[in-house]
């Protein structure tokens, strides 16, 4: 149920919905993103009224991202949510808090409740620390999708530590984590055998050692989003071609002075490609009808 995406979330509106339907006993997904405000009463009402929720999206709160900046109000609402999670913890698998001001207290509470999360989105969140996300991930043994975009505390060593808990990971977003280099990239590949999609834009990818000539092939990797990585070189792109033969999407936009010829020749399944040198395809694969990935 997409209750509200642009507007004001009020307990009164939710009450009207509940009064006229039996939705409270069947609702498993609730989206309340881009709301005008979020108060203690709204969070409490949601937690009490929808005990079977599996997915809850309260991302992009305007109290944080809009003109009405009110950190305390939103943080208090999130604290209350953690107090009510006992009603949700048996089934809550997806939690999206994008661009929220979240506290270490919240992450600790989530860890204590041992939620069966398969998707956690902390895209652009702030005011939380590495040590608390470490604790939460250590308790999230089913996680498949993780978004930590703009988590500025992440570095190669910390990514390597987190990999111990990410054995089932399918996709990860660490865009904008500008301390990450080749070491973090290959740590994810080595430790996450099901990883099929990596978002690693605007990082330091291209810096650091590369694997030896005896390359490991990662057949499961299908999508690489690597825009705005100015340190990438031809050697890196050639390595990607051999290492990820089943790649279907490669975004190298704003990565200048690189050659994609081997990608087009070796990766027969590629369908989406964005690169400053995409015109090379007409030479290497003149019969290929290849759509270009655009953001």
Secondary structure, DSSP 8 states (H G I E B T S, - for coil): -B--SSB---HHHHHHHHHH--GGGT--EEE-TTBS---HHHHHHHHHH-TT-SEEE--S-HHHHSSS--HHHHHHHHHHHHHHGGGTTTT--EEE-TT-B--HHHHHHHHHHT---SEEE-TT-BS--HHHHHHHHHT-TT--EEE-TT-TT--HHHHHHHGGG-TT--EEE-TT-TT--HHHHHHHHHH-TT--EEE--SS-TT-S----SS----TT--EEE-TT-TT--HHHHHHHHHH-TT--EEEETT--S---HHHHHH-TT--EEEETTGGGHHHH-TT----B---
